[in-house]
Amino acid sequence: MTLPRLIAASLLALLAAAPVTAQEAATTTDAPQEGPAERISDQIFGPRVPTDLAFGAFQRGYFLTALEFALPRAEQGDAAAQTLIAEIYAKGLGVAQNDQRAAGWYQLAANNGDVLATFELALLYQEGIGVPKNRARAADLFNKAAQAGYVPAKYNMALLHIEGVYASPSLSTAAALMLEAAEAELPEAQYDYGTMLIEGAGMPPDPVKGARYIELAAEQNLIAAQIDYATLLYMGQGIDQDIEAAVAWYARAAEAGNAVAQNRYAKLLAVGEGVPLDLQEAAMWRALARRQGLSDPSLDRLLVSIPAEDLAKAEERARFWPLEPATVPKIETIFEVPSVTQSPEQTPPAPSDTAPEASASEPAQPTEPQNP
């Protein structure tokens, strides 16, 4: 099983779908006086949806304008506006970041029934951001949001049931919640549910179905799922063995910067399994994995015979990755600094033989300015 992970919501996408009440329409719509053309349009296309000026400004990056439009509504108890303000302060969008103020607005919005604010407030209590850390309080809020049907909250509740500390320990309950989130196409849930199926956690093991869910998460660019799916393909576990497809998934995760994938892709390149043998390419990916602190003696043994010239080229390519050294833009000087011929009086004295030499790692100390 993977370690429990908490995920945050995408506020922009959900706030965009927030309904606008008649009272909000009166305060947020700047529609002109309806004339014959507007009436005909309404008859053909149906009534127009009022414009949410606060969200419109937020969506366009005018955060202070969004705050100005949202504040009057928030003071009247508008939960969507309160959540929008909380987001502005939580992310420091156009204002100084203020976690305490964000938590306060999330709390107000949650009190007014906003499920998104309830979830975000749970995350704050979970991590102790802007509020005292209180995992029991976070679990209550996650459960409240999950009961309201919010998919990310269901996923987080599944993790809490697996952990079994702040929710009842129940793998079967966790599996049911994880399935709901996976069916809603949440990639983290697809990955974890697939893992639970393979391991038979809370349900009978089903490697074939588990591999399919992990593939779905991999296709949504969840890197951990891409690595595990590549391993399933390599081993032929729950799916037909396909070394070339495994190499392609490892390469995809390696290109995304994952050190584990870079190391495994390098090994396959070093032995030419599922991909043409290329020691220089393998050495480059090894260098990239090492840069992130992942060393592998078995990979080092595979590359012991690489020519010194190829190794140097691989290290050079890793320095400039993802660009190739030849494509790195060079800094060109526009003006040449004119050379000045110094007279003998102006020539600085040669350094004394007894003066200590500056090491390559220590910059030379500047000389003290001299009075004219």
C-alpha positions in Angstrom: 0.0 0.0 0.0 1.1 3.5 -0.6 1.5 5.9 2.3 -1.6 8.0 2.9 -1.8 11.2 0.8 -4.1 14.1 1.1 -5.1 16.0 -1.9 -6.4 19.6 -2.3 -9.3 20.8 -4.4 -9.3 22.8 -7.6 -11.1 25.9 -6.4 -11.3 27.6 -9.7 -13.1 24.8 -11.4 -15.6 24.3 -8.6 -16.3 28.0 -7.9 -17.1 28.5 -11.5 -20.0 26.1 -11.1 -21.3 27.8 -8.0 -24.9 28.8 -8.4 -25.9 32.5 -8.3 -29.0 33.3 -6.3 -31.5 36.1 -7.2 -30.0 38.2 -4.4 -26.5 37.7 -5.8 -27.8 38.6 -9.3 -28.9 41.9 -8.0 -25.5 42.7 -6.6 -23.2 41.0 -9.1 -24.8 41.6 -12.5 -24.3 44.8 -14.5 -26.8 43.9 -17.2 -28.2 46.8 -19.2 -31.9 47.7 -19.4 -33.6 44.8 -21.2 -34.8 45.8 -24.7 -36.5 44.1 -27.6 -33.3 42.3 -28.7 -32.7 40.9 -25.2 -36.3 39.7 -25.0 -36.1 38.0 -28.3 -32.8 36.4 -27.3 -34.4 35.1 -24.1 -37.3 33.6 -26.1 -34.9 31.8 -28.5 -32.0 30.8 -26.1 -33.7 30.9 -22.7 -33.0 33.2 -19.8 -29.4 34.5 -19.4 -27.3 33.4 -16.5 -26.3 36.4 -14.3 -22.6 37.3 -14.4 -20.6 36.7 -11.2 -18.3 39.7 -11.3 -16.2 38.5 -8.3 -15.4 35.2 -9.9 -14.9 36.7 -13.3 -12.3 39.1 -12.0 -10.6 36.2 -10.1 -10.5 34.0 -13.2 -8.8 36.8 -15.1 -6.2 37.4 -12.4 -7.7 40.7 -11.1 -7.5 39.5 -7.5 -8.0 42.8 -5.8 -11.0 43.6 -7.9 -12.4 40.1 -7.1 -11.8 40.9 -3.4 -13.7 44.2 -3.7 -16.7 42.5 -5.4 -16.7 39.5 -3.0 -16.5 41.4 0.3 -20.0 42.9 0.3 -21.5 39.5 -0.6 -19.3 37.7 2.0 -20.4 40.1 4.7 -24.1 39.2 3.9 -23.3 35.5 4.4 -22.6 34.5 0.8 -20.7 31.2 1.2 -19.2 31.2 -2.3 -17.9 34.7 -1.9 -16.4 33.8 1.5 -14.6 30.8 0.0 -13.3 33.0 -2.8 -11.8 35.4 -0.3 -10.3 32.6 1.7 -8.6 31.4 -1.4 -7.2 34.8 -2.1 -5.6 35.0 1.3 -4.5 31.4 1.4 -2.5 31.8 -1.8 -1.5 35.4 -1.3 -3.1 36.5 -4.6 -2.8 40.2 -4.8 -2.5 40.5 -1.1 0.0 39.3 1.6 -0.5 35.6 2.3 -2.4 35.2 5.6 -3.2 31.6 6.6 -5.0 32.7 9.7 -7.3 35.0 7.8 -7.9 32.4 5.1 -8.8 29.8 7.8 -11.3 32.3 9.3 -13.0 32.8 5.9 -13.1 29.1 5.2 -14.7 28.6 8.6 -17.4 31.1 7.9 -18.1 29.6 4.5 -18.1 26.1 6.0 -20.6 27.3 8.6 -22.8 28.5 5.7 -22.8 25.1 4.1 -20.0 25.4 1.5 -18.6 21.9 1.0 -15.5 23.2 -0.7 -14.6 25.4 2.2 -15.3 22.5 4.6 -12.8 20.4 2.7 -10.1 23.1 2.6 -10.6 23.8 6.3 -10.0 20.1 7.0 -6.7 20.3 5.1 -5.6 23.3 7.2 -6.4 21.4 10.4 -4.7 18.3 9.1 -1.4 20.2 8.5 -1.8 22.9 11.2 -1.7 25.7 8.8 -3.4 28.9 10.1 -5.0 26.9 12.9 -3.7 24.6 15.6 -3.0 21.1 14.2 -6.0 19.0 15.1 -6.3 15.7 13.1 -9.5 14.7 14.9 -11.1 18.0 13.8 -9.8 17.5 10.3 -11.3 14.0 10.2 -14.7 15.4 11.2 -14.6 18.0 8.5 -13.4 15.4 5.9 -16.3 13.2 6.9 -18.8 16.1 6.6 -17.6 17.0 3.1 -17.6 13.3 2.1 -21.2 12.9 3.3 -22.1 15.9 1.1 -20.7 13.9 -1.9 -17.4 15.7 -2.4 -15.1 13.3 -4.1 -11.7 14.4 -2.8 -13.1 14.2 0.7 -14.2 10.6 0.1 -10.7 9.8 -1.0 -9.2 11.3 2.1 -11.7 9.5 4.3 -10.6 6.3 2.7 -7.0 7.0 3.7 -8.1 7.7 7.3 -10.0 4.4 7.5 -6.8 2.7 6.2 -4.8 4.5 8.9 -7.4 3.6 11.5 -6.6 6.3 14.0 -9.0 9.2 13.4 -11.5 7.0 11.7 -12.6 3.5 12.4 -10.0 1.0 11.1 -11.9 -0.7 8.2 -10.3 -1.7 4.9 -13.7 -2.7 3.5 -15.0 0.8 4.2 -11.9 2.3 2.8 -12.2 0.2 -0.4 -15.8 1.3 -0.9 -14.9 5.0 -0.6 -11.8 4.6 -2.7 -13.9 3.0 -5.5 -16.3 5.9 -5.5 -13.5 8.3 -5.9 -11.8 6.1 -8.5 -15.1 5.9 -10.5 -15.2 9.7 -10.4 -11.8 9.6 -12.2 -9.6 10.9 -9.4 -6.2 9.6 -10.4 -4.9 9.2 -6.8 -7.9 7.1 -6.0 -7.6 5.0 -9.2 -4.0 4.3 -8.3 -4.7 3.4 -4.6 -7.7 1.4 -5.5 -5.8 -0.6 -8.1 -3.1 -1.3 -5.4 -5.7 -2.5 -3.0 -7.1 -4.8 -5.6 -3.7 -6.3 -6.3 -3.0 -6.8 -2.6 -6.5 -7.9 -1.7 -6.9 -5.2 0.9 -10.5 -5.0 2.0 -11.7 -7.1 -0.9 -10.7 -10.3 -2.8 -7.5 -9.9 -4.8 -8.0 -9.1 -8.5 -4.6 -8.4 -10.2 -6.2 -7.9 -13.6 -8.7 -5.3 -12.5 -6.0 -3.7 -10.3 -3.7 -3.3 -13.2 -6.4 -1.6 -15.2 -7.1 1.0 -12.5 -3.4 1.7 -12.2 -3.2 2.1 -15.9 -6.1 4.7 -15.8 -4.1 6.7 -13.2 -0.9 6.5 -15.3 -2.8 7.8 -18.3 -3.7 10.8 -16.1 0.0 11.5 -15.6 0.2 10.4 -12.0 3.9 9.5 -11.9 3.8 7.0 -9.1 1.1 5.1 -11.2 3.3 5.3 -14.3 6.2 3.6 -12.5 4.1 0.9 -11.0 2.3 0.2 -14.3 5.6 -0.1 -16.0 6.7 -2.6 -13.4 3.5 -4.6 -13.9 4.1 -4.7 -17.6 7.7 -5.7 -17.1 6.8 -8.5 -14.8 3.6 -9.5 -16.6 1.5 -9.2 -13.4 -2.2 -8.8 -14.0 -1.4 -8.0 -17.6 0.4 -9.6 -20.5 4.2 -9.0 -20.3 5.3 -6.2 -22.6 8.9 -5.1 -22.0 8.8 -2.4 -24.7 5.7 -0.9 -23.3 7.3 -1.0 -19.8 10.3 0.9 -21.2 8.0 3.5 -22.7 6.3 4.1 -19.3 9.6 4.3 -17.4 10.8 6.8 -20.0 7.7 8.9 -19.6 8.1 9.1 -15.9 11.9 9.7 -16.3 11.2 12.6 -18.6 8.9 14.0 -15.9 11.9 14.1 -13.6 11.3 11.1 -11.3 14.6 9.7 -10.0 13.3 6.1 -9.6 12.1 6.0 -13.2 15.4 7.6 -14.4 17.3 4.9 -12.6 15.2 2.0 -13.9 15.2 3.4 -17.5 19.0 3.7 -17.3 19.3 0.0 -16.4 17.2 -1.1 -19.3 19.3 1.1 -21.6 22.5 -0.3 -20.2 21.5 -3.9 -21.1 19.5 -3.1 -24.2 16.3 -4.8 -22.8 13.2 -3.6 -24.6 15.2 -0.7 -26.1 18.4 -0.5 -28.1 21.5 -0.6 -25.9 22.9 2.9 -25.4 25.5 3.3 -22.6 25.9 7.0 -23.1 22.1 7.5 -22.7 22.1 5.2 -19.7 24.9 7.2 -18.1 23.0 10.4 -18.6 19.9 9.1 -16.9 22.1 7.7 -14.1 23.6 11.2 -13.6 20.2 12.7 -13.4 19.0 10.2 -10.8 22.2 10.7 -8.8 21.6 14.5 -8.8 18.4 13.7 -6.8 20.3 11.5 -4.4 19.6 8.1 -5.9 22.7 6.0 -6.3 22.6 2.3 -7.5 25.7 0.1 -7.3 24.1 -2.4 -9.7 23.7 0.3 -12.3 27.3 1.4 -11.7 28.5 -2.1 -12.5 26.5 -2.2 -15.8 28.2 1.0 -16.9 31.8 0.1 -15.8 32.8 -0.5 -19.4 31.6 2.8 -20.8 34.4 4.7 -22.7 35.6 7.8 -20.9 34.6 10.0 -23.8 31.1 8.8 -23.8 30.9 9.2 -20.0 32.0 12.8 -20.3 29.4 13.5 -22.9 26.7 11.9 -20.8 27.7 14.0 -17.8 27.7 17.1 -20.0 24.2 16.3 -21.3 22.9 15.8 -17.8 24.1 19.2 -16.8 21.9 20.9 -19.5 19.0 18.4 -19.4 16.3 18.7 -20.7 18.1 20.6 -23.3 21.0 19.3 -25.3 24.3 21.2 -24.8 24.3 22.4 -28.5 20.9 24.0 -28.1 21.7 25.9 -24.9 21.6 29.6 -25.8 25.0 31.3 -25.6 25.5 34.8 -24.1 26.9 37.0 -26.8 28.6 40.3 -26.1 27.4 43.2 -28.1 30.2 45.6 -27.4 33.9 44.7 -27.0 35.7 46.2 -24.0 38.5 48.3 -25.4 41.9 47.3 -24.3 44.0 49.9 -22.5 47.8 49.9 -22.7 49.2 50.5 -19.3 52.3 52.6 -18.8 55.1 51.2 -16.7 54.0 53.3 -13.8 50.5 51.9 -14.0 51.5 48.3 -14.2 50.6 46.5 -10.9 53.4 44.8 -9.1 54.0 41.1 -9.6 52.8 38.9 -6.7 55.4 38.0 -4.1 56.8 34.5 -4.2 56.0 34.2 -0.6 52.3 35.1 -1.0 49.9 32.2 -0.5 48.2 31.0 -3.7 44.4 31.2 -3.7 42.8 27.8 -4.0 40.4 27.1 -6.8 37.5 27.0 -4.4 38.3 30.3 -2.7 37.9 33.6 -4.7 40.8 36.0 -4.6 40.4 38.7 -2.0 39.9 42.2 -3.6 42.7 44.7 -3.0 42.1 47.6 -0.8 41.4 50.9 -2.7 44.3 53.2 -2.9 44.2 56.9 -2.3 45.2 58.9 -5.4 
